[in-house]
Amino acid sequence: MLYDVAVVGAGLAGLSIAQQIQSHGRTVVLLDKSRGVGGRVATRRLHDARLDHGLPYFQAQGPHTQHLIEQYSELLQPWPGKPGAYAAPIGNTAIAKAMAAGLTLHSQYCVTEIHLDSLAWILQGAAMDNPPIMARALVLAIPAPQAIALLDTLPPSPAQSAIIQALARVVFDPCLTVMVGYPLSRQEKLPQRGMIQGRGTKLQWGIEDSSKREQPNQLSLCLHSTPAFAEDHHHDWATGVNILLADWIAQAGPAFSDPLWVQGHRWRYAFPKTPLGTEVVVGQFAMPLLCCGDWCLGSTAEAALASGQAAGDWLLAQG
Ligand SMILES: Cc1cc2nc3c(=O)[nH]c(=O)nc-3n(C[C@H](O)[C@H](O)[C@H](O)COP(=O)(O)OP(=O)(O)OC[C@H]3O[C@@H](n4cnc5c(N)ncnc54)[C@H](O)[C@@H]3O)c2cc1C
């Protein structure tokens, strides 16, 4: 099948553009390398708990997040940890899943190669069972460094080098996240409820994740490192997890020295440090190729949704 648009990346930006294009009667296919949707809006189930180890809550940061909160209000609850914050008690990926409803999605499809023939963009995936995908327009709704890796698979041309040059200006900060569980009674001993402020050079901030759940049976926390700490432990992040946990225990007190369970997650592309300052990047190829994502405009959910919307507007304006 030849789709009107193929969108690589089912984060907020990719989901927003796919919804928009499909609602205008065009055919869209969404591809994501992960098992689920949401990208950095991510929820993990661990030992009977659910933790949002990426974006912790939604806030009305502008018109797009305001609209999202209104549209999915049935899934969201105000989160007492921060005024104006909303979270999904069943995990924030519920919002991404709701956005993906009705869309054609290939998950576990890591796009490794793109090329352009006279009629269409052709996408190849890493797995043997990933079918080649053909589309008249291609949107890369993925972090700029990952988009560059795909653009690098195109034959050299002025259009290819121009778009790679534009995207190369974007730098991302990494983040090391530690998810940790304790008996529920330990919540009384937390130095701060809801939001946790780190001190020093290792732990930057954290969230009492279980305070977002309806009937938590344990205390679960997401602890996020500073970018410099994540950078330093990029190649040995298992050690980084232990150091970050020890830093948390040193800050929170001995009541937190015996967690029930611990798991780490490394965000290689967590927060754009140098956003581009433009809503969407348009390549000068014979067929439309656009790049979008939070990194175009900022480092927030609002930036991701706004960029996805701008990519959709651009494509729809082409007729
Ligand atoms: C720890 C953490 C905390 C955060 N806290 C906040 C916050 O408090 N407030 C806020 O507004 N924002 C926060 N953010 C940022 C927010 O989550 C992002 O700005 C937003 O989710 C980015 O959406 P996106 O669609 O641009 O990119 P992503 O969510 O990164 O989506 C990109 C998608 O592309 C997929 N992909 C990449 N390469 C390929 C490929 N080759 N083939 C197929 N699929 C591919 C990925 O699997 C991913 O699903 C946080 C992020 C993190 C990590």
The ligand as an ORCA input file, in Angstrom:
! r2SCAN-3c Opt
* xyz 0 1
  C      12.659     12.159     32.526
  C      11.866     13.140     31.711
  C      11.084     14.082     32.348
  C      10.357     15.013     31.610
  N       9.600     15.944     32.258
  C       8.856     16.798     31.551
  C       7.992     17.726     32.194
  O       7.894     17.765     33.417
  N       7.267     18.581     31.411
  C       7.342     18.558     30.050
  O       6.647     19.309     29.380
  N       8.165     17.700     29.402
  C       8.911     16.833     30.120
  N       9.729     15.953     29.477
  C       9.912     16.095     28.032
  C       8.738     15.511     27.207
  O       8.529     14.190     27.619
  C       9.136     15.603     25.741
  O       9.345     16.968     25.400
  C       8.101     15.039     24.758
  O       7.501     13.867     25.252
  C       8.826     14.771     23.436
  O       7.940     14.216     22.483
  P       8.454     13.936     20.996
  O       7.315     13.342     20.264
  O       9.083     15.162     20.435
  O       9.652     12.885     21.130
  P       9.726     11.436     21.790
  O       8.775     11.323     22.914
  O      11.174     11.201     22.067
  O       9.224     10.442     20.648
  C      10.079      9.957     19.647
  C       9.671      8.526     19.312
  O      10.449      8.101     18.184
  C      10.765      6.749     18.335
  N      11.931      6.500     17.450
  C      13.160      7.062     17.507
  N      13.924      6.608     16.490
  C      13.154      5.745     15.775
  C      13.381      4.960     14.601
  N      14.548      4.978     13.940
  N      12.366      4.176     14.142
  C      11.169      4.128     14.778
  N      10.902      4.869     15.897
  C      11.879      5.668     16.379
  C      11.019      6.584     19.823
  O      10.842      5.228     20.228
  C       9.955      7.510     20.414
  O       8.763      6.801     20.718
  C      10.432     14.987     30.187
  C      11.209     14.025     29.547
  C      11.925     13.115     30.292
  C      12.748     12.076     29.589
*
